[in-house]
Amino acid sequence: MYRNIVRVGATSALVLGALGLAAVPAQADASATGFGNGTVGVTQTITALNICNSAQLTLSAQYSNGVTVSAPTVYADINGNATIYWTPTYVGQITQATIGSSCTPFSLGGASIAQTQTSTTVSTPNNAKVGQATKITITVQSNSPSAYAPTGQVVVKDVNGATLQTMGLTPGPGNGQSYAYYWWTPATSGTFTFQATYNGDTNAVTSVSPQDFINATPTGTPITLTHPSTITVGIPQTLVATVYPTTVQGSAGFTLNGNPISASVPFVNGVATFQWTPTAAGAFTLGANYMTNQGGSGSTTDPITVVSGPASNDVITVTPAGGSTWSPNGTYVLGASSTTNFNVSTLSGAKVTLNDSGPCTSPGLSVVTPASTANCTLSFVSAGGNGYAPVTQNYKVTVGLGQQTATLAAPQSGHVNVGKTLVLESPTQTDTNAGQNITWKVTTSKKICALRFPTNGSVNVKIKKKGNCTVRGSAPAVPNQWAAYSITRTYRGK
């Protein structure tokens, strides 16, 4: 259905139209202006001149595909003039348009009607709350002055081009405008991107919206404040302010009842932290405000209750690498001239420092023992926080004799063919890790095997007969430092 709106210059024509005006001859210089190439939805103003006085007028336009669009009948004024407002609602080539009248009709010629250009926008709030539905609205607008309401579909995608929603358009509410919307619920915090593409229709061209962004946060505000659920007088607490998007450059400040309790703390990946120790019990309002390098700002507050009384001591878990967890005040043995690394954790989440007394040393969370027997006390310290009081846990260490080791060529015990010679120690493997020389001897059945000492400095054993042969390598102890070393192999000649 194609509608055309036609208006006339004077209402008196309505009365005269009841008379038999078809017999009135057309003026010789009858003409019309304003008709021509156009755009769907854009009104053309056609002025008809020198028509028969008070004549009936109609506008008829025929498209190349045979479709004919007609305007309602109107009337010229007593001067034979009329103004017709015609809004094309159909794209295509008009091969012939005429103005018919109760006088002689005349032609306006042909015209081309083009699609209207469009613009698409995505409308979202700046911030959304995690787990709460947020309305995403897409608007497709015909470019002014077109009044055509686009039809068809819009597709909403995220920053990676993945389709989030496909929707049909509804006309309105504005002139030449259509819209669609859906409800989106963020599952996590972060910055989310939306972009809509209008696919176009017969009368309107496609268009793509600019990207729009939503910052989803736990509170629905661009800054959130995280703090312990239990706050005790005198116990350090870690306060965390997080700003969205996390790429924002700037700083945050922390307040108590509106009064500053910190200097500005720069954001690192959108996070600013501050350790605060409350000094009094009661009900307070904890706050965080931020300022970006571009001048943006915002704030948030949380009610808190600070209680007095003792807090639970922090608990430190101490586990040597590759070993079992140590118990506070327990006694443990570490080898002389050894380095032991510890894995530690706390209930409060606080970092742990390690101190030592005695000849042991503690770089970081490692303990280096001396080369001789000794006693040390290791102290692991937590500053507490997040509702936990500081704590120091002590452990006693007895430094024992170091265990000598050596990397040898000697094969593992097993069957060996008679007549074969095995290398027990190569020329480059003469000492233990304590620098002690290894001495070899046959301890069982010298008739079965015999040691050989080639000129290259290695130690070999030759299997002479069938049966069992046991050889042992040993190195002496180092007083107060290293235990004696011993290795045994048993080979069965076959």
N, C-alpha and C positions, 0 to 999 in steps of 0.2 A: 504494500500500500504506500503510495507516494503522495504526500500532502503538499499543497502549495497555498500560500496565504496571499490574498489579493485584497487591496484596499482601494477605495475611490476617494476623490477629492471632496465631494459634497454629499450630504445626506438627502438633498432634494431629489437626487437621481432615483431613490427608492420609490418615490411617488410617480415620477415620470415613466419609470420602467413598466408601470401597469398599462401604459398606452401602447398602441401599435407602432413602435419606433422602427421596425424593420424596413418600413417604406421610406425612411428618411435617407437621402443619398449621402454617401461618404464624401468628406471633403477631399478635394484633389490633392492637397499637400499633407494628408494623414501620414504620421511617422511615429517611431518609437526609439528610445535610447535606453542604454543600461543593460541590455541583454548581451551575453557573450560567454567566453570561457570562464569556468569557475571551479569551485571546490565544494565537495559535499558539506552541507551544514552551514555554508556561508551565504547569507541572504543577498540577492541581487535586487537592486531598485530599478524597475523598468518604468519609464515615463512615456505614456502614450499621448500624442498631441494631434490636435485638429481632427478628432473623431467626430462623428455626428453628435450633435447636442443631445446629452442624456442617453447615449446609446448603451446597449448591453455589450459587455466585453468578456471574452474568455481567453485564457492562455493555454495553448496546447503544444507540448514538446514531444517529438517522437525520436526514440533512441535507435541505434543501428540494429539492435537485436529485436526490434519490433515493439518494444514496450512504449506505451504512450502515457505521458503524464499530463493531466489536465488540471486547470485551476477553476475554482468556483466562479460563477457568473458575478460580475460587478458592473457598475454603471459609470459612464463618464459624467462629468459635471455639465452645467449648462453652457460652458464654454467649449465643450468637446475634449476636455483633457482628463487623464486619470493616472494615478500612480499605483503600480503593482509591485508588491514585495514578494519575491519568489525565492524559496530556499531549496536548492537541489538536495534530494535525499538518495540519489542513485548515481554511481560512477559509470561513465561511458561516453560514447560519442552521440551527441544529438544531431541528427541529420537534417531536421527541419523543425522550426518552431514558428507558430503563427498566432496572431491575435485575431480572434474572430469577433465580429460585432454584428449588431442588427443592421449596420451599413455593410459596406464591402470589406471583407477580411483582407489582411495583408501579412506578408511573411517577415519574420525576424531573422531568418537564415539558420545556420547550424552553430554548434558550440561543443566544446570538450569539457567534461566535468571530471575533475581529478579527485583522488583520495585525499582525505584530510591528514595532515601531519599530526602526530600525537607526542605527548610527553608522559612518562611514567615515573611515579615516586613511591618510595616506601616510607611509611610513617611509623615510628616506634618510639617508646619512651627511652630516655637516655640510660635508665637503670632498671633492672629487673631483680626480683628476689628469687633465689634458688628454690625450686619446688612450687612456685606460684605462677599461675597462668598469666601471660602477658599478650595483649592484643597487637597483632601485626596487620597493618592496613595498607593496601596497595590502591593507588588512584591512577586512572588513565584519563588524561585530559586532551581533547581535541584542541589544536592550536587556535588561539583567538584569530578571527572572530567566529570560527565555526561553532555551531550549536549541536553538532552530531555527537550522540552518546555512543562511544565505541562498544562493540560487542566482541565475543570470543573469550579467550583464556589468557591468564597470566601465570607465569611459572616463577616461583621463588627459589633461589639457590643460595648456598653458603659461600664462604670465601674460597673454598676448594672446587666450586662448580657443582657440588652434589645437590640434587633437587630436594628441597624441603617440603614444598607444597605446590599443587596445581589446582587452580580455581577458575570458575566461570565468573564473568563480570555481571554486575547489576547496575542498571542506569541510575544516574543521580549521585549525590543530591544537587550538585552544581550544574550550571548550564554547560552542555557539551562534555559531560563528565560521567565516568562509570567507576565502580569500586569493587573490591573484594577484601575479605579479611579472614584471619584464622587466629586461634589461640595457641601460643607456643609456651612451653614450660621448660625453663633451663634446669638441667639435672646437676650441674656443677658451676662453680664460680669461673669467671673468665670473660673475655671480650668476644662477642659473637657478631658475625657480619651477615647482612641480608642484602640481596640484590634481586630485582624483579624484571622479567622480560615479558612485554605484551606481544603476543603473536600476530596481532593485526587481524583485520577482516576485509571483506570486499571493499568497504568504503573508507577504511582507516589503515595507515601503515604501521608497521611494528616499531617499538621503541624500547629502550633499556634504561632502567632507573640508575641514578648514582647509588653507590653503596651506602648503607645505613648501619650503624653500630649500636649494640646494646652491651652494657657492662652488667653482668649478672654477679651478685654478691649475696652472702648469707643474709644480710639485712635489707637489701634493696637500695642501699646508698653507696656512693662511690668510695667510701672509706669505711672499714670495719675495725673494731677494737676487740682484741682477744686478751683475756686475762684469766688467772686461776679462779676456780669456783670457790675455793677456800682461801681467805686472806686473814693473816694473823699479824698482830702488832709485833714489830721487830723482825719479821721474817722477810727476806728479800723476795720480791715478786717480779717476774718477767712480763712486761706489757708489750703487746705486738699490735702495730697499726699496719693494715694492708690497704693499699690504694689500687683502684682499677681504672684503666688498664695497667698492668704491672710494668709497662714500658715507660710510665710517667716518670719524668725527672723532677725532683723537688725534695721536700723534707716535711717531717711531721713534728708536732709538739704535743706533749701530754699535760693534762690539767687535772686538778682535783677541786671540785666545787667551783670550776671556772678559773682557778688560779694556777699558773704554770708550776709544774713540778720537774720540768726538764728543759734543756735548751733544744734547739731544732736538731732533729736526727735525720740525716740524709736517707732517702730510700735506696735500697739495694734490691733490684728486681721487684720493686713495688712494696717492699717490706721495711719497716723501721721498728727497732726494738729498743726498750729502755728498762733497766732494772730499778725498781722502786721499793723502798722499805717503809711501810706505814708506821707512823709514830703514835697514833691514837685510835682507840676503838670507836665505832659508831657507824651511822649510815652516811654515805657520801655519794657524790656523782663523779665518776671517772670519765674523762673526755680525751679525745684526740682530734686535732685539727691539722690540715695540710695546706701547703702552698706549692704550686707547680712553678717551674722555671718560666712558663708562659703566662703566669698570672692567675691561673685557675686556683680555686680554693674550695674547701668543704670541711665539715666536722661531723662528729658523732659522739654520743654520750651513752653511758651505761650506769645504772644504779649499782652500788656495791655495799657490802656490809663487812666491816673490819671487826674481828673479834679479838679479845685479849685471852691470855692463858697460854699454856705451853703448846707448842706445835709438835707434831711427830718428827722425830729425827729422820734425816735422809738415810737411805740405805745404799751402800756401794757394793756392787758385785764385782769381785776380782777373780779373774781366771787366767792362769799362765797359758800362753799359746801351746796348744797340743796337750794340755793337762786338764785336771779337774779343778773346780772352783774352790778357792781357799776360804776358810772360816776366820772371822776376825779374832785376833789374839792367839791364833794357832801358830805352831812351830813347823817350819818346812825346811828341807835340805836342798841346797843348790850346789852344783859342782863348782870347783875352783876354776878360775879363768873362763867363766861362762857368761853368756849374755842371755837373759830371759825377757821376752816381751810379754806384756800383759794386756788383756782385753778387759775394759772396765765399762760399767754403766751405772746410772743412778735412777732412783724413783723420781727425783725432781727434774731430771733432764739436765742438771748442771754438769759442767765440765769438771774433771778430776785432775788434781795435781799430785805428784809423788815426791815425797821427801825420804831421806834415809839417814841413819846414824850408824857409825862404824865404818869399816873400810870399803863397804859397797858403795857404788856410785849409781845415780839414777838419771840418765839422760832421757827426758820425756817420761814415757810410761814403760821404760825398760830398766832392768837392773843388771849391772856389770859387777861380778864378784872378783875378789882378789885372787892371786895365784896360790895362796896358802889358806889353810883352815882358819875360820874366823866366825864371829857372830855379828849379825846386823839386825836393825829394826827398820822395817819399811812402814811409812805412814802415808796412806791414801786419804786425800782431803777433798770434801765437797763443800762448796759455799752455800748449798741449799737453794731454796727458792720454790715458787709455785706451791706454797703451803707447807714446805718442809724446812726444818731447821738445819743449820750447818752441822757437819759431822766429820770426825777423823777416825779412821779405822786402822789399827796397827797389826802388823804381822811380824813374827820373829823368824829369822833366817839363820840357819847354820850352814856355813860354807864347808862342804865335804871335800874329800880327795877327788881330783879330776880323774875321769876315766880316759885312759889312753886309747887311741884308735889308730888304725893303719889301713891303707888301701893296698891290698895285696893281689897278686896274680893267681894265688893258689886256688885251683878249682874246688867246687864243693865236693864233699865226700860222695863216693859212689864206686861203681865198677870201672876197672881200667884194664885194657888188654895187656897181657904179659909182654915185656920188652919195651913198653912205652915210657917215655920220660916226661914228667910234668914240671912246669915252672912254678915254684912256690913263691919266689920273690924275685922281681926283676931288678936290674941294676939301679933303677931310679926309685925303688921302694925299700930303702934300707932302714928307715927310721919311723918311729911313731910320731904322733902329733906333739909329743913332749920332747922329741929329739933323741929318744932312746933307741939304741940298736937292737934289732930282733935276732935272737939266737935260735937256730933250728936243731932238732934232734929226733931220731927215730925212737919212739917209746915202746913200740910193740913189733916184734918179729923182724929183726934185722936180716933174717934169711930171705924174707919176702921182698924187701925193698931196701934201697940204699940212697943216701944223700950224695949229691954231686955238686961241686963248686967250680963252675967254669971260670975261665980267666976274665970273662966280661963282667964279673961281680955278681951274677945272679945266683940263686939257690934253687937246685932242682932235686927231684926225687925220681929214681928209676924203679919200675916194678919188674922184679926179677922172676918171681914165681907166683903160682896161684896161692891165694890166701889173703888174710887181712894184714894191712900195714897201717900203723898209726904214727903220724908225725905231729910235733908240737913246736910252735914258735912262741917265744916269750921275750919280754923286755922287763927290766927291773923297775921298781917303784922309785918315785922321787920323793924323798921325805917331806911330809907336811904339804905336798902339792898334788902328786899323781899316784894313783894306785898302780900296782903291777899289771902288765899286759900279758895276755895269753890267747893263743888261737890253736885249735886242734882240727886235723883232718884225718879221716880214715878211708883208705882206698883198698878195694878188694880186687886182687889180680884174677884174671879169668883167661 
